[in-house]
Amino acid sequence: MRGGREIQIRVVDRDPGAEGEPVSGGGEVSEADCVFYAVISALQQRESFQHPTFGALYRKIEALPASIAILGHDQYYPGYTLVISKIHATELYQLPERESTQYFKDMLRVAKAIAAAFRPRKLNYELLGNTVAHLHWHLFPRYEGDPNPTRPIWEHTHAPKTLSTQEYAETIAAIRRQLS
């Protein structure tokens, strides 16, 4: 828990409710169903979490009202961050209106913090979900000297840029300063 906020995970059914709104499911999404379930659950009480199945280390930036922001592993684009919905849904329209509005506000808040901390020339927003079917935004800062400045980031292959433990901590601290 950070900032006194507890993370709550809910499942949103894929079928809309009677009034066109998604309805909350009866249980939590299991780790077997969603990669991000374990990540969100663990980051309630920790600053980082190493996924037992995939080995990836997830570093929390901030727990926000409708999401959790984590620093991307590959920092080729300094400040690259994911904003993961606390509610399990695969599509934006599956979130109840209040939650979708808050999720969007969370994403914008993180984007502003990245922009203030790192001063990129542009920020790219990607919401795909083809690999991990759980709502999450990828926020990619784009900088002068970008090898492919007018095209999507995936069109330029590169070796992942990993940082030292201290450099990851400094990057997270820079974004957190702008979030407060």
C-alpha positions as CSV (number, residue, x, y, z in Angstrom):
1,M,0.0,0.0,0.0
2,R,1.4,3.4,-0.9
3,G,-0.2,6.7,0.0
4,G,-2.8,5.0,2.1
5,R,-4.7,3.5,-0.9
6,E,-5.5,-0.2,-1.0
7,I,-5.5,-1.9,-4.4
8,Q,-8.7,-3.7,-5.1
9,I,-8.9,-6.1,-8.0
10,R,-12.2,-7.0,-9.6
11,V,-13.2,-8.9,-12.6
12,V,-15.5,-7.3,-15.1
13,D,-17.8,-9.7,-17.0
14,R,-17.6,-9.6,-20.8
15,D,-21.4,-9.3,-21.2
16,P,-22.9,-5.9,-20.6
17,G,-25.4,-5.4,-17.8
18,A,-29.1,-4.5,-18.2
19,E,-28.3,-0.8,-18.7
20,G,-25.4,-1.2,-21.1
21,E,-22.8,-1.1,-18.4
22,P,-20.5,-4.0,-17.6
23,V,-21.2,-5.8,-14.4
24,S,-18.7,-6.7,-11.8
25,G,-17.9,-10.4,-11.6
26,G,-18.3,-12.5,-8.5
27,G,-14.6,-13.3,-7.9
28,E,-11.1,-12.2,-8.5
29,V,-9.2,-13.1,-11.6
30,S,-6.8,-16.0,-11.0
31,E,-3.1,-15.9,-11.6
32,A,-3.8,-18.7,-14.2
33,D,-6.1,-16.3,-16.1
34,C,-4.1,-13.1,-16.1
35,V,-0.3,-12.4,-15.9
36,F,-1.0,-9.0,-14.3
37,Y,-3.1,-10.4,-11.5
38,A,0.0,-11.6,-9.6
39,V,1.7,-8.3,-10.4
40,I,-1.1,-6.1,-9.1
41,S,-1.6,-8.2,-6.0
42,A,2.0,-8.3,-5.1
43,L,2.6,-4.6,-5.6
44,Q,-0.1,-3.8,-3.0
45,Q,2.6,-4.3,-0.3
46,R,5.9,-4.1,-2.2
47,E,7.8,-1.8,-4.4
48,S,8.8,-4.6,-6.7
49,F,7.8,-8.1,-7.7
50,Q,9.5,-10.8,-9.6
51,H,6.9,-13.0,-11.4
52,P,7.5,-16.6,-10.4
53,T,6.5,-18.0,-13.8
54,F,8.0,-15.5,-16.2
55,G,10.9,-14.2,-14.1
56,A,10.2,-10.5,-15.0
57,L,10.9,-8.0,-12.3
58,Y,8.1,-5.4,-12.0
59,R,8.9,-2.1,-10.3
60,K,6.1,0.0,-8.9
61,I,6.1,3.7,-9.6
62,E,2.7,4.5,-8.0
63,A,-0.6,3.0,-7.0
64,L,-3.3,5.3,-8.4
65,P,-7.1,5.2,-7.8
66,A,-7.9,3.0,-10.8
67,S,-4.5,1.7,-11.8
68,I,-0.9,1.0,-10.9
69,A,2.0,2.5,-12.8
70,I,5.1,0.4,-13.3
71,L,8.4,1.2,-14.9
72,G,9.0,-0.7,-18.1
73,H,11.9,-3.2,-18.0
74,D,13.4,-1.9,-21.3
75,Q,14.5,1.8,-20.7
76,Y,15.7,2.3,-24.3
77,Y,13.1,5.2,-24.2
78,P,13.9,6.7,-20.8
79,G,10.8,6.9,-18.6
80,Y,8.9,4.1,-20.5
81,T,6.0,3.2,-18.2
82,L,3.0,0.9,-18.1
83,V,-0.3,2.0,-16.5
84,I,-2.2,-1.2,-15.6
85,S,-5.9,-1.2,-14.7
86,K,-6.8,-2.5,-11.2
87,I,-10.0,-3.9,-12.7
88,H,-9.5,-6.9,-15.0
89,A,-11.1,-6.2,-18.3
90,T,-9.8,-6.8,-21.9
91,E,-11.5,-3.8,-23.5
92,L,-12.0,-0.2,-22.3
93,Y,-15.7,-0.3,-22.9
94,Q,-16.0,-3.1,-20.4
95,L,-15.1,-0.8,-17.5
96,P,-18.0,0.9,-15.8
97,E,-18.0,4.6,-16.7
98,R,-16.7,5.9,-13.4
99,E,-13.8,3.5,-13.5
100,S,-13.0,4.1,-17.1
101,T,-12.9,7.8,-16.5
102,Q,-10.6,7.4,-13.5
103,Y,-8.4,5.0,-15.4
104,F,-8.0,7.6,-18.2
105,K,-7.3,10.3,-15.6
106,D,-4.6,8.1,-14.0
107,M,-3.0,7.5,-17.4
108,L,-2.9,11.2,-18.2
109,R,-1.5,12.0,-14.7
110,V,1.4,9.5,-15.3
111,A,1.9,10.9,-18.9
112,K,2.2,14.5,-17.5
113,A,4.7,13.3,-14.8
114,I,6.9,11.5,-17.4
115,A,6.8,14.7,-19.6
116,A,7.8,16.9,-16.7
117,A,10.5,14.5,-15.4
118,F,12.2,13.7,-18.8
119,R,11.1,16.5,-21.2
120,P,10.6,14.2,-24.3
121,R,9.8,15.8,-27.6
122,K,6.7,13.6,-27.9
123,L,4.9,10.9,-25.9
124,N,3.4,7.9,-27.6
125,Y,0.4,6.1,-26.0
126,E,-0.3,2.5,-26.9
127,L,-3.2,0.4,-25.7
128,L,-3.0,-3.0,-27.4
129,G,-3.6,-6.0,-25.2
130,N,-2.9,-8.6,-27.8
131,T,-0.2,-10.3,-25.8
132,V,-1.6,-9.7,-22.2
133,A,-5.4,-9.4,-22.3
134,H,-5.6,-7.0,-19.4
135,L,-6.1,-3.3,-19.9
136,H,-2.7,-1.5,-19.8
137,W,-1.3,1.6,-21.5
138,H,2.3,1.7,-22.7
139,L,3.6,5.3,-22.4
140,F,6.7,5.8,-24.6
141,P,8.6,9.0,-24.3
142,R,10.2,9.9,-27.7
143,Y,13.4,12.0,-27.8
144,E,15.7,14.0,-30.1
145,G,18.0,11.5,-31.8
146,D,15.2,8.9,-31.9
147,P,16.3,6.3,-34.6
148,N,12.8,6.2,-36.2
149,P,11.1,9.4,-35.0
150,T,8.0,9.3,-37.2
151,R,7.2,5.6,-36.9
152,P,6.0,3.3,-34.1
153,I,8.6,2.2,-31.7
154,W,8.3,-1.5,-32.6
155,E,9.5,-0.7,-36.2
156,H,13.0,-0.1,-34.8
157,T,14.5,-3.2,-33.2
158,H,17.0,-2.7,-30.5
159,A,18.6,-4.6,-27.7
160,P,16.7,-4.0,-24.5
161,K,18.3,-1.3,-22.3
162,T,18.5,-2.4,-18.7
163,L,19.6,-0.1,-16.0
164,S,21.4,-0.6,-12.7
165,T,19.3,-1.0,-9.6
166,Q,20.3,2.6,-8.7
167,E,19.3,3.9,-12.2
168,Y,15.9,2.2,-12.0
169,A,15.4,3.8,-8.6
170,E,16.4,7.2,-9.8
171,T,14.0,7.0,-12.8
172,I,11.1,5.9,-10.6
173,A,11.9,8.7,-8.1
174,A,11.9,11.3,-10.9
175,I,8.4,10.3,-12.0
176,R,7.2,10.1,-8.4
177,R,8.3,13.6,-7.7
178,Q,6.1,14.8,-10.6
179,L,3.2,12.8,-9.4
180,S,3.1,14.3,-5.9
